[in-house]
Amino acid sequence: MPYIALAIGVALAGIDQLFKYLITSNMLQGEEIKVFGDVFKITYVKNDGVAFGMFSGMQWIFIVLTVIMLGVIIFYMFKKRPDSKLFYFSVALIVGGGLGNLVDRVIYRYVVDYLSLSFFPPVCNFADYCITIGVVILAVYLVFFSDKDKKEKLKEHADD
């Protein structure tokens, strides 16, 4: 499962980069395309910070933190090899989103954002949503299922 999760993560990062290529190739910075009125728009923004543009210009910190976090997650995934598909799904999303934005930060020194929802102020991208959904799913796994997996493993070893 760890290899599959990693492959899915890389594929998600590829999808993210494809979307970003299409945006940067076909739009000018600041340009908006209404998809569903004012509710959902494609808006090309260069973000050299994090959410809401906070910590602008500190790309090297985000690069280092992203590499560390991805390293820890991938190490844990291969070292512990949890039995939960929910865990691997969350990791695939987090790795995919992390890699997608990491590529932008290393190559461009900013992240390409383009998804704008009227009820959620910051302009985001596919990678951001992958990370957010992945972290929520990981939290659900850790709070509700990780102890169950540990108990099942202990029971299996006790039966041996």
Chimera marker file (.cmm) of the C-alpha trace (Angstrom):
<marker_set name="trace">
<marker id="1" x="0.000" y="0.000" z="0.000" r="1" g="1" b="0" radius="0.5"/>
<marker id="2" x="2.742" y="2.584" z="0.674" r="1" g="1" b="0" radius="0.5"/>
<marker id="3" x="3.925" y="2.398" z="-2.941" r="1" g="1" b="0" radius="0.5"/>
<marker id="4" x="0.392" y="2.801" z="-4.255" r="1" g="1" b="0" radius="0.5"/>
<marker id="5" x="-0.222" y="5.804" z="-1.984" r="1" g="1" b="0" radius="0.5"/>
<marker id="6" x="3.047" y="7.360" z="-3.123" r="1" g="1" b="0" radius="0.5"/>
<marker id="7" x="2.191" y="6.747" z="-6.796" r="1" g="1" b="0" radius="0.5"/>
<marker id="8" x="-1.242" y="8.312" z="-6.324" r="1" g="1" b="0" radius="0.5"/>
<marker id="9" x="0.391" y="11.277" z="-4.593" r="1" g="1" b="0" radius="0.5"/>
<marker id="10" x="2.784" y="11.778" z="-7.509" r="1" g="1" b="0" radius="0.5"/>
<marker id="11" x="-0.144" y="11.497" z="-9.953" r="1" g="1" b="0" radius="0.5"/>
<marker id="12" x="-2.096" y="14.132" z="-7.991" r="1" g="1" b="0" radius="0.5"/>
<marker id="13" x="0.942" y="16.430" z="-8.073" r="1" g="1" b="0" radius="0.5"/>
<marker id="14" x="1.064" y="15.898" z="-11.845" r="1" g="1" b="0" radius="0.5"/>
<marker id="15" x="-2.612" y="16.820" z="-12.175" r="1" g="1" b="0" radius="0.5"/>
<marker id="16" x="-1.969" y="19.929" z="-10.076" r="1" g="1" b="0" radius="0.5"/>
<marker id="17" x="0.945" y="20.934" z="-12.300" r="1" g="1" b="0" radius="0.5"/>
<marker id="18" x="-1.169" y="20.366" z="-15.423" r="1" g="1" b="0" radius="0.5"/>
<marker id="19" x="-3.886" y="22.674" z="-14.082" r="1" g="1" b="0" radius="0.5"/>
<marker id="20" x="-1.277" y="25.295" z="-13.213" r="1" g="1" b="0" radius="0.5"/>
<marker id="21" x="0.291" y="25.025" z="-16.671" r="1" g="1" b="0" radius="0.5"/>
<marker id="22" x="-3.108" y="25.545" z="-18.298" r="1" g="1" b="0" radius="0.5"/>
<marker id="23" x="-3.790" y="28.585" z="-16.103" r="1" g="1" b="0" radius="0.5"/>
<marker id="24" x="-0.397" y="30.238" z="-16.641" r="1" g="1" b="0" radius="0.5"/>
<marker id="25" x="-0.447" y="29.507" z="-20.378" r="1" g="1" b="0" radius="0.5"/>
<marker id="26" x="-3.916" y="30.857" z="-21.025" r="1" g="1" b="0" radius="0.5"/>
<marker id="27" x="-4.504" y="33.631" z="-18.500" r="1" g="1" b="0" radius="0.5"/>
<marker id="28" x="-2.894" y="36.849" z="-17.335" r="1" g="1" b="0" radius="0.5"/>
<marker id="29" x="-2.141" y="37.355" z="-13.663" r="1" g="1" b="0" radius="0.5"/>
<marker id="30" x="-5.255" y="38.739" z="-11.960" r="1" g="1" b="0" radius="0.5"/>
<marker id="31" x="-7.550" y="37.644" z="-14.794" r="1" g="1" b="0" radius="0.5"/>
<marker id="32" x="-10.851" y="36.042" z="-13.771" r="1" g="1" b="0" radius="0.5"/>
<marker id="33" x="-13.116" y="33.614" z="-15.581" r="1" g="1" b="0" radius="0.5"/>
<marker id="34" x="-16.582" y="33.175" z="-14.116" r="1" g="1" b="0" radius="0.5"/>
<marker id="35" x="-17.547" y="29.516" z="-14.007" r="1" g="1" b="0" radius="0.5"/>
<marker id="36" x="-20.708" y="29.690" z="-11.855" r="1" g="1" b="0" radius="0.5"/>
<marker id="37" x="-21.470" y="33.396" z="-11.622" r="1" g="1" b="0" radius="0.5"/>
<marker id="38" x="-19.697" y="34.980" z="-8.676" r="1" g="1" b="0" radius="0.5"/>
<marker id="39" x="-19.808" y="31.742" z="-6.649" r="1" g="1" b="0" radius="0.5"/>
<marker id="40" x="-16.947" y="29.976" z="-8.448" r="1" g="1" b="0" radius="0.5"/>
<marker id="41" x="-14.313" y="31.686" z="-10.570" r="1" g="1" b="0" radius="0.5"/>
<marker id="42" x="-10.953" y="30.780" z="-12.031" r="1" g="1" b="0" radius="0.5"/>
<marker id="43" x="-8.623" y="33.587" z="-10.937" r="1" g="1" b="0" radius="0.5"/>
<marker id="44" x="-4.900" y="33.518" z="-11.717" r="1" g="1" b="0" radius="0.5"/>
<marker id="45" x="-2.906" y="34.662" z="-8.685" r="1" g="1" b="0" radius="0.5"/>
<marker id="46" x="0.796" y="34.357" z="-7.838" r="1" g="1" b="0" radius="0.5"/>
<marker id="47" x="1.111" y="33.669" z="-4.110" r="1" g="1" b="0" radius="0.5"/>
<marker id="48" x="4.570" y="33.987" z="-2.566" r="1" g="1" b="0" radius="0.5"/>
<marker id="49" x="3.223" y="33.293" z="0.919" r="1" g="1" b="0" radius="0.5"/>
<marker id="50" x="0.729" y="30.847" z="2.383" r="1" g="1" b="0" radius="0.5"/>
<marker id="51" x="-3.030" y="31.180" z="2.958" r="1" g="1" b="0" radius="0.5"/>
<marker id="52" x="-4.202" y="34.776" z="2.501" r="1" g="1" b="0" radius="0.5"/>
<marker id="53" x="-0.638" y="35.647" z="1.364" r="1" g="1" b="0" radius="0.5"/>
<marker id="54" x="0.676" y="35.498" z="4.939" r="1" g="1" b="0" radius="0.5"/>
<marker id="55" x="4.450" y="35.225" z="5.417" r="1" g="1" b="0" radius="0.5"/>
<marker id="56" x="5.086" y="36.587" z="1.944" r="1" g="1" b="0" radius="0.5"/>
<marker id="57" x="8.609" y="36.149" z="0.580" r="1" g="1" b="0" radius="0.5"/>
<marker id="58" x="9.638" y="33.367" z="2.966" r="1" g="1" b="0" radius="0.5"/>
<marker id="59" x="9.792" y="30.642" z="0.315" r="1" g="1" b="0" radius="0.5"/>
<marker id="60" x="12.875" y="28.909" z="1.703" r="1" g="1" b="0" radius="0.5"/>
<marker id="61" x="11.056" y="28.275" z="5.015" r="1" g="1" b="0" radius="0.5"/>
<marker id="62" x="8.073" y="26.746" z="3.213" r="1" g="1" b="0" radius="0.5"/>
<marker id="63" x="10.380" y="24.625" z="1.057" r="1" g="1" b="0" radius="0.5"/>
<marker id="64" x="12.257" y="23.289" z="4.090" r="1" g="1" b="0" radius="0.5"/>
<marker id="65" x="9.070" y="22.679" z="6.105" r="1" g="1" b="0" radius="0.5"/>
<marker id="66" x="7.391" y="20.923" z="3.176" r="1" g="1" b="0" radius="0.5"/>
<marker id="67" x="10.390" y="18.657" z="2.580" r="1" g="1" b="0" radius="0.5"/>
<marker id="68" x="10.552" y="17.796" z="6.298" r="1" g="1" b="0" radius="0.5"/>
<marker id="69" x="6.817" y="17.106" z="6.563" r="1" g="1" b="0" radius="0.5"/>
<marker id="70" x="6.757" y="14.988" z="3.406" r="1" g="1" b="0" radius="0.5"/>
<marker id="71" x="9.820" y="13.116" z="4.632" r="1" g="1" b="0" radius="0.5"/>
<marker id="72" x="8.241" y="12.379" z="8.022" r="1" g="1" b="0" radius="0.5"/>
<marker id="73" x="4.945" y="11.243" z="6.474" r="1" g="1" b="0" radius="0.5"/>
<marker id="74" x="6.628" y="9.022" z="3.885" r="1" g="1" b="0" radius="0.5"/>
<marker id="75" x="9.055" y="7.575" z="6.459" r="1" g="1" b="0" radius="0.5"/>
<marker id="76" x="6.181" y="6.773" z="8.832" r="1" g="1" b="0" radius="0.5"/>
<marker id="77" x="4.138" y="5.245" z="6.025" r="1" g="1" b="0" radius="0.5"/>
<marker id="78" x="6.934" y="2.871" z="5.000" r="1" g="1" b="0" radius="0.5"/>
<marker id="79" x="8.204" y="2.167" z="8.532" r="1" g="1" b="0" radius="0.5"/>
<marker id="80" x="4.896" y="1.506" z="10.336" r="1" g="1" b="0" radius="0.5"/>
<marker id="81" x="2.819" y="0.324" z="7.358" r="1" g="1" b="0" radius="0.5"/>
<marker id="82" x="-0.620" y="0.863" z="8.907" r="1" g="1" b="0" radius="0.5"/>
<marker id="83" x="-3.354" y="-1.479" z="7.675" r="1" g="1" b="0" radius="0.5"/>
<marker id="84" x="-5.863" y="1.293" z="7.033" r="1" g="1" b="0" radius="0.5"/>
<marker id="85" x="-6.761" y="2.305" z="3.490" r="1" g="1" b="0" radius="0.5"/>
<marker id="86" x="-8.095" y="5.535" z="4.996" r="1" g="1" b="0" radius="0.5"/>
<marker id="87" x="-4.593" y="6.341" z="6.242" r="1" g="1" b="0" radius="0.5"/>
<marker id="88" x="-3.025" y="5.714" z="2.829" r="1" g="1" b="0" radius="0.5"/>
<marker id="89" x="-5.721" y="7.722" z="1.048" r="1" g="1" b="0" radius="0.5"/>
<marker id="90" x="-5.065" y="10.694" z="3.331" r="1" g="1" b="0" radius="0.5"/>
<marker id="91" x="-1.316" y="10.380" z="2.839" r="1" g="1" b="0" radius="0.5"/>
<marker id="92" x="-1.711" y="10.212" z="-0.949" r="1" g="1" b="0" radius="0.5"/>
<marker id="93" x="-3.653" y="13.488" z="-0.877" r="1" g="1" b="0" radius="0.5"/>
<marker id="94" x="-1.172" y="15.213" z="1.454" r="1" g="1" b="0" radius="0.5"/>
<marker id="95" x="1.858" y="14.032" z="-0.526" r="1" g="1" b="0" radius="0.5"/>
<marker id="96" x="0.261" y="15.009" z="-3.840" r="1" g="1" b="0" radius="0.5"/>
<marker id="97" x="-0.661" y="18.474" z="-2.635" r="1" g="1" b="0" radius="0.5"/>
<marker id="98" x="2.662" y="18.992" z="-0.888" r="1" g="1" b="0" radius="0.5"/>
<marker id="99" x="4.641" y="17.984" z="-3.978" r="1" g="1" b="0" radius="0.5"/>
<marker id="100" x="2.450" y="20.106" z="-6.263" r="1" g="1" b="0" radius="0.5"/>
<marker id="101" x="3.078" y="23.276" z="-4.277" r="1" g="1" b="0" radius="0.5"/>
<marker id="102" x="6.718" y="22.370" z="-3.590" r="1" g="1" b="0" radius="0.5"/>
<marker id="103" x="7.426" y="22.243" z="-7.329" r="1" g="1" b="0" radius="0.5"/>
<marker id="104" x="6.008" y="25.769" z="-7.695" r="1" g="1" b="0" radius="0.5"/>
<marker id="105" x="8.007" y="27.121" z="-4.763" r="1" g="1" b="0" radius="0.5"/>
<marker id="106" x="11.289" y="25.640" z="-6.013" r="1" g="1" b="0" radius="0.5"/>
<marker id="107" x="10.862" y="26.589" z="-9.677" r="1" g="1" b="0" radius="0.5"/>
<marker id="108" x="8.965" y="29.889" z="-9.528" r="1" g="1" b="0" radius="0.5"/>
<marker id="109" x="9.458" y="31.087" z="-5.916" r="1" g="1" b="0" radius="0.5"/>
<marker id="110" x="5.664" y="31.421" z="-5.645" r="1" g="1" b="0" radius="0.5"/>
<marker id="111" x="2.617" y="29.170" z="-5.865" r="1" g="1" b="0" radius="0.5"/>
<marker id="112" x="0.099" y="29.462" z="-8.693" r="1" g="1" b="0" radius="0.5"/>
<marker id="113" x="-3.413" y="29.787" z="-7.252" r="1" g="1" b="0" radius="0.5"/>
<marker id="114" x="-6.554" y="29.799" z="-9.359" r="1" g="1" b="0" radius="0.5"/>
<marker id="115" x="-9.654" y="28.419" z="-7.586" r="1" g="1" b="0" radius="0.5"/>
<marker id="116" x="-11.832" y="31.190" z="-6.165" r="1" g="1" b="0" radius="0.5"/>
<marker id="117" x="-15.002" y="30.522" z="-4.170" r="1" g="1" b="0" radius="0.5"/>
<marker id="118" x="-17.168" y="33.448" z="-3.047" r="1" g="1" b="0" radius="0.5"/>
<marker id="119" x="-17.742" y="31.895" z="0.403" r="1" g="1" b="0" radius="0.5"/>
<marker id="120" x="-14.023" y="31.134" z="1.004" r="1" g="1" b="0" radius="0.5"/>
<marker id="121" x="-11.872" y="34.251" z="0.608" r="1" g="1" b="0" radius="0.5"/>
<marker id="122" x="-8.402" y="33.005" z="-0.417" r="1" g="1" b="0" radius="0.5"/>
<marker id="123" x="-7.727" y="31.927" z="-3.970" r="1" g="1" b="0" radius="0.5"/>
<marker id="124" x="-6.405" y="28.368" z="-3.748" r="1" g="1" b="0" radius="0.5"/>
<marker id="125" x="-5.335" y="25.562" z="-6.065" r="1" g="1" b="0" radius="0.5"/>
<marker id="126" x="-5.907" y="21.826" z="-6.504" r="1" g="1" b="0" radius="0.5"/>
<marker id="127" x="-2.871" y="21.032" z="-4.326" r="1" g="1" b="0" radius="0.5"/>
<marker id="128" x="-4.228" y="23.146" z="-1.466" r="1" g="1" b="0" radius="0.5"/>
<marker id="129" x="-7.517" y="21.247" z="-1.528" r="1" g="1" b="0" radius="0.5"/>
<marker id="130" x="-5.674" y="17.907" z="-1.666" r="1" g="1" b="0" radius="0.5"/>
<marker id="131" x="-3.670" y="18.874" z="1.430" r="1" g="1" b="0" radius="0.5"/>
<marker id="132" x="-6.729" y="20.180" z="3.293" r="1" g="1" b="0" radius="0.5"/>
<marker id="133" x="-8.897" y="17.151" z="2.555" r="1" g="1" b="0" radius="0.5"/>
<marker id="134" x="-5.963" y="14.813" z="3.280" r="1" g="1" b="0" radius="0.5"/>
<marker id="135" x="-5.287" y="16.423" z="6.672" r="1" g="1" b="0" radius="0.5"/>
<marker id="136" x="-8.977" y="16.222" z="7.623" r="1" g="1" b="0" radius="0.5"/>
<marker id="137" x="-9.104" y="12.534" z="6.658" r="1" g="1" b="0" radius="0.5"/>
<marker id="138" x="-5.834" y="11.877" z="8.514" r="1" g="1" b="0" radius="0.5"/>
<marker id="139" x="-7.266" y="13.556" z="11.624" r="1" g="1" b="0" radius="0.5"/>
<marker id="140" x="-10.393" y="11.379" z="11.383" r="1" g="1" b="0" radius="0.5"/>
<marker id="141" x="-8.182" y="8.304" z="11.057" r="1" g="1" b="0" radius="0.5"/>
<marker id="142" x="-5.997" y="9.280" z="14.021" r="1" g="1" b="0" radius="0.5"/>
<marker id="143" x="-8.930" y="10.177" z="16.281" r="1" g="1" b="0" radius="0.5"/>
<marker id="144" x="-11.286" y="7.318" z="15.429" r="1" g="1" b="0" radius="0.5"/>
<marker id="145" x="-9.367" y="4.450" z="13.838" r="1" g="1" b="0" radius="0.5"/>
<marker id="146" x="-5.657" y="4.358" z="14.697" r="1" g="1" b="0" radius="0.5"/>
<marker id="147" x="-6.201" y="2.809" z="18.166" r="1" g="1" b="0" radius="0.5"/>
<marker id="148" x="-8.461" y="0.191" z="16.614" r="1" g="1" b="0" radius="0.5"/>
<marker id="149" x="-5.668" y="-0.758" z="14.181" r="1" g="1" b="0" radius="0.5"/>
<marker id="150" x="-3.162" y="-0.988" z="17.053" r="1" g="1" b="0" radius="0.5"/>
<marker id="151" x="-5.492" y="-3.225" z="19.076" r="1" g="1" b="0" radius="0.5"/>
<marker id="152" x="-6.047" y="-5.528" z="16.083" r="1" g="1" b="0" radius="0.5"/>
<marker id="153" x="-2.283" y="-5.846" z="15.517" r="1" g="1" b="0" radius="0.5"/>
<marker id="154" x="-1.708" y="-6.607" z="19.210" r="1" g="1" b="0" radius="0.5"/>
<marker id="155" x="-4.449" y="-9.240" z="19.098" r="1" g="1" b="0" radius="0.5"/>
<marker id="156" x="-2.893" y="-10.840" z="15.999" r="1" g="1" b="0" radius="0.5"/>
<marker id="157" x="0.510" y="-11.029" z="17.703" r="1" g="1" b="0" radius="0.5"/>
<marker id="158" x="-1.022" y="-12.443" z="20.902" r="1" g="1" b="0" radius="0.5"/>
<marker id="159" x="-2.704" y="-15.211" z="18.869" r="1" g="1" b="0" radius="0.5"/>
<marker id="160" x="0.654" y="-16.264" z="17.357" r="1" g="1" b="0" radius="0.5"/>
<link id1="1" id2="2" r="1" g="1" b="0" radius="0.2"/>
<link id1="2" id2="3" r="1" g="1" b="0" radius="0.2"/>
<link id1="3" id2="4" r="1" g="1" b="0" radius="0.2"/>
<link id1="4" id2="5" r="1" g="1" b="0" radius="0.2"/>
<link id1="5" id2="6" r="1" g="1" b="0" radius="0.2"/>
<link id1="6" id2="7" r="1" g="1" b="0" radius="0.2"/>
<link id1="7" id2="8" r="1" g="1" b="0" radius="0.2"/>
<link id1="8" id2="9" r="1" g="1" b="0" radius="0.2"/>
<link id1="9" id2="10" r="1" g="1" b="0" radius="0.2"/>
<link id1="10" id2="11" r="1" g="1" b="0" radius="0.2"/>
<link id1="11" id2="12" r="1" g="1" b="0" radius="0.2"/>
<link id1="12" id2="13" r="1" g="1" b="0" radius="0.2"/>
<link id1="13" id2="14" r="1" g="1" b="0" radius="0.2"/>
<link id1="14" id2="15" r="1" g="1" b="0" radius="0.2"/>
<link id1="15" id2="16" r="1" g="1" b="0" radius="0.2"/>
<link id1="16" id2="17" r="1" g="1" b="0" radius="0.2"/>
<link id1="17" id2="18" r="1" g="1" b="0" radius="0.2"/>
<link id1="18" id2="19" r="1" g="1" b="0" radius="0.2"/>
<link id1="19" id2="20" r="1" g="1" b="0" radius="0.2"/>
<link id1="20" id2="21" r="1" g="1" b="0" radius="0.2"/>
<link id1="21" id2="22" r="1" g="1" b="0" radius="0.2"/>
<link id1="22" id2="23" r="1" g="1" b="0" radius="0.2"/>
<link id1="23" id2="24" r="1" g="1" b="0" radius="0.2"/>
<link id1="24" id2="25" r="1" g="1" b="0" radius="0.2"/>
<link id1="25" id2="26" r="1" g="1" b="0" radius="0.2"/>
<link id1="26" id2="27" r="1" g="1" b="0" radius="0.2"/>
<link id1="27" id2="28" r="1" g="1" b="0" radius="0.2"/>
<link id1="28" id2="29" r="1" g="1" b="0" radius="0.2"/>
<link id1="29" id2="30" r="1" g="1" b="0" radius="0.2"/>
<link id1="30" id2="31" r="1" g="1" b="0" radius="0.2"/>
<link id1="31" id2="32" r="1" g="1" b="0" radius="0.2"/>
<link id1="32" id2="33" r="1" g="1" b="0" radius="0.2"/>
<link id1="33" id2="34" r="1" g="1" b="0" radius="0.2"/>
<link id1="34" id2="35" r="1" g="1" b="0" radius="0.2"/>
<link id1="35" id2="36" r="1" g="1" b="0" radius="0.2"/>
<link id1="36" id2="37" r="1" g="1" b="0" radius="0.2"/>
<link id1="37" id2="38" r="1" g="1" b="0" radius="0.2"/>
<link id1="38" id2="39" r="1" g="1" b="0" radius="0.2"/>
<link id1="39" id2="40" r="1" g="1" b="0" radius="0.2"/>
<link id1="40" id2="41" r="1" g="1" b="0" radius="0.2"/>
<link id1="41" id2="42" r="1" g="1" b="0" radius="0.2"/>
<link id1="42" id2="43" r="1" g="1" b="0" radius="0.2"/>
<link id1="43" id2="44" r="1" g="1" b="0" radius="0.2"/>
<link id1="44" id2="45" r="1" g="1" b="0" radius="0.2"/>
<link id1="45" id2="46" r="1" g="1" b="0" radius="0.2"/>
<link id1="46" id2="47" r="1" g="1" b="0" radius="0.2"/>
<link id1="47" id2="48" r="1" g="1" b="0" radius="0.2"/>
<link id1="48" id2="49" r="1" g="1" b="0" radius="0.2"/>
<link id1="49" id2="50" r="1" g="1" b="0" radius="0.2"/>
<link id1="50" id2="51" r="1" g="1" b="0" radius="0.2"/>
<link id1="51" id2="52" r="1" g="1" b="0" radius="0.2"/>
<link id1="52" id2="53" r="1" g="1" b="0" radius="0.2"/>
<link id1="53" id2="54" r="1" g="1" b="0" radius="0.2"/>
<link id1="54" id2="55" r="1" g="1" b="0" radius="0.2"/>
<link id1="55" id2="56" r="1" g="1" b="0" radius="0.2"/>
<link id1="56" id2="57" r="1" g="1" b="0" radius="0.2"/>
<link id1="57" id2="58" r="1" g="1" b="0" radius="0.2"/>
<link id1="58" id2="59" r="1" g="1" b="0" radius="0.2"/>
<link id1="59" id2="60" r="1" g="1" b="0" radius="0.2"/>
<link id1="60" id2="61" r="1" g="1" b="0" radius="0.2"/>
<link id1="61" id2="62" r="1" g="1" b="0" radius="0.2"/>
<link id1="62" id2="63" r="1" g="1" b="0" radius="0.2"/>
<link id1="63" id2="64" r="1" g="1" b="0" radius="0.2"/>
<link id1="64" id2="65" r="1" g="1" b="0" radius="0.2"/>
<link id1="65" id2="66" r="1" g="1" b="0" radius="0.2"/>
<link id1="66" id2="67" r="1" g="1" b="0" radius="0.2"/>
<link id1="67" id2="68" r="1" g="1" b="0" radius="0.2"/>
<link id1="68" id2="69" r="1" g="1" b="0" radius="0.2"/>
<link id1="69" id2="70" r="1" g="1" b="0" radius="0.2"/>
<link id1="70" id2="71" r="1" g="1" b="0" radius="0.2"/>
<link id1="71" id2="72" r="1" g="1" b="0" radius="0.2"/>
<link id1="72" id2="73" r="1" g="1" b="0" radius="0.2"/>
<link id1="73" id2="74" r="1" g="1" b="0" radius="0.2"/>
<link id1="74" id2="75" r="1" g="1" b="0" radius="0.2"/>
<link id1="75" id2="76" r="1" g="1" b="0" radius="0.2"/>
<link id1="76" id2="77" r="1" g="1" b="0" radius="0.2"/>
<link id1="77" id2="78" r="1" g="1" b="0" radius="0.2"/>
<link id1="78" id2="79" r="1" g="1" b="0" radius="0.2"/>
<link id1="79" id2="80" r="1" g="1" b="0" radius="0.2"/>
<link id1="80" id2="81" r="1" g="1" b="0" radius="0.2"/>
<link id1="81" id2="82" r="1" g="1" b="0" radius="0.2"/>
<link id1="82" id2="83" r="1" g="1" b="0" radius="0.2"/>
<link id1="83" id2="84" r="1" g="1" b="0" radius="0.2"/>
<link id1="84" id2="85" r="1" g="1" b="0" radius="0.2"/>
<link id1="85" id2="86" r="1" g="1" b="0" radius="0.2"/>
<link id1="86" id2="87" r="1" g="1" b="0" radius="0.2"/>
<link id1="87" id2="88" r="1" g="1" b="0" radius="0.2"/>
<link id1="88" id2="89" r="1" g="1" b="0" radius="0.2"/>
<link id1="89" id2="90" r="1" g="1" b="0" radius="0.2"/>
<link id1="90" id2="91" r="1" g="1" b="0" radius="0.2"/>
<link id1="91" id2="92" r="1" g="1" b="0" radius="0.2"/>
<link id1="92" id2="93" r="1" g="1" b="0" radius="0.2"/>
<link id1="93" id2="94" r="1" g="1" b="0" radius="0.2"/>
<link id1="94" id2="95" r="1" g="1" b="0" radius="0.2"/>
<link id1="95" id2="96" r="1" g="1" b="0" radius="0.2"/>
<link id1="96" id2="97" r="1" g="1" b="0" radius="0.2"/>
<link id1="97" id2="98" r="1" g="1" b="0" radius="0.2"/>
<link id1="98" id2="99" r="1" g="1" b="0" radius="0.2"/>
<link id1="99" id2="100" r="1" g="1" b="0" radius="0.2"/>
<link id1="100" id2="101" r="1" g="1" b="0" radius="0.2"/>
<link id1="101" id2="102" r="1" g="1" b="0" radius="0.2"/>
<link id1="102" id2="103" r="1" g="1" b="0" radius="0.2"/>
<link id1="103" id2="104" r="1" g="1" b="0" radius="0.2"/>
<link id1="104" id2="105" r="1" g="1" b="0" radius="0.2"/>
<link id1="105" id2="106" r="1" g="1" b="0" radius="0.2"/>
<link id1="106" id2="107" r="1" g="1" b="0" radius="0.2"/>
<link id1="107" id2="108" r="1" g="1" b="0" radius="0.2"/>
<link id1="108" id2="109" r="1" g="1" b="0" radius="0.2"/>
<link id1="109" id2="110" r="1" g="1" b="0" radius="0.2"/>
<link id1="110" id2="111" r="1" g="1" b="0" radius="0.2"/>
<link id1="111" id2="112" r="1" g="1" b="0" radius="0.2"/>
<link id1="112" id2="113" r="1" g="1" b="0" radius="0.2"/>
<link id1="113" id2="114" r="1" g="1" b="0" radius="0.2"/>
<link id1="114" id2="115" r="1" g="1" b="0" radius="0.2"/>
<link id1="115" id2="116" r="1" g="1" b="0" radius="0.2"/>
<link id1="116" id2="117" r="1" g="1" b="0" radius="0.2"/>
<link id1="117" id2="118" r="1" g="1" b="0" radius="0.2"/>
<link id1="118" id2="119" r="1" g="1" b="0" radius="0.2"/>
<link id1="119" id2="120" r="1" g="1" b="0" radius="0.2"/>
<link id1="120" id2="121" r="1" g="1" b="0" radius="0.2"/>
<link id1="121" id2="122" r="1" g="1" b="0" radius="0.2"/>
<link id1="122" id2="123" r="1" g="1" b="0" radius="0.2"/>
<link id1="123" id2="124" r="1" g="1" b="0" radius="0.2"/>
<link id1="124" id2="125" r="1" g="1" b="0" radius="0.2"/>
<link id1="125" id2="126" r="1" g="1" b="0" radius="0.2"/>
<link id1="126" id2="127" r="1" g="1" b="0" radius="0.2"/>
<link id1="127" id2="128" r="1" g="1" b="0" radius="0.2"/>
<link id1="128" id2="129" r="1" g="1" b="0" radius="0.2"/>
<link id1="129" id2="130" r="1" g="1" b="0" radius="0.2"/>
<link id1="130" id2="131" r="1" g="1" b="0" radius="0.2"/>
<link id1="131" id2="132" r="1" g="1" b="0" radius="0.2"/>
<link id1="132" id2="133" r="1" g="1" b="0" radius="0.2"/>
<link id1="133" id2="134" r="1" g="1" b="0" radius="0.2"/>
<link id1="134" id2="135" r="1" g="1" b="0" radius="0.2"/>
<link id1="135" id2="136" r="1" g="1" b="0" radius="0.2"/>
<link id1="136" id2="137" r="1" g="1" b="0" radius="0.2"/>
<link id1="137" id2="138" r="1" g="1" b="0" radius="0.2"/>
<link id1="138" id2="139" r="1" g="1" b="0" radius="0.2"/>
<link id1="139" id2="140" r="1" g="1" b="0" radius="0.2"/>
<link id1="140" id2="141" r="1" g="1" b="0" radius="0.2"/>
<link id1="141" id2="142" r="1" g="1" b="0" radius="0.2"/>
<link id1="142" id2="143" r="1" g="1" b="0" radius="0.2"/>
<link id1="143" id2="144" r="1" g="1" b="0" radius="0.2"/>
<link id1="144" id2="145" r="1" g="1" b="0" radius="0.2"/>
<link id1="145" id2="146" r="1" g="1" b="0" radius="0.2"/>
<link id1="146" id2="147" r="1" g="1" b="0" radius="0.2"/>
<link id1="147" id2="148" r="1" g="1" b="0" radius="0.2"/>
<link id1="148" id2="149" r="1" g="1" b="0" radius="0.2"/>
<link id1="149" id2="150" r="1" g="1" b="0" radius="0.2"/>
<link id1="150" id2="151" r="1" g="1" b="0" radius="0.2"/>
<link id1="151" id2="152" r="1" g="1" b="0" radius="0.2"/>
<link id1="152" id2="153" r="1" g="1" b="0" radius="0.2"/>
<link id1="153" id2="154" r="1" g="1" b="0" radius="0.2"/>
<link id1="154" id2="155" r="1" g="1" b="0" radius="0.2"/>
<link id1="155" id2="156" r="1" g="1" b="0" radius="0.2"/>
<link id1="156" id2="157" r="1" g="1" b="0" radius="0.2"/>
<link id1="157" id2="158" r="1" g="1" b="0" radius="0.2"/>
<link id1="158" id2="159" r="1" g="1" b="0" radius="0.2"/>
<link id1="159" id2="160" r="1" g="1" b="0" radius="0.2"/>
</marker_set>
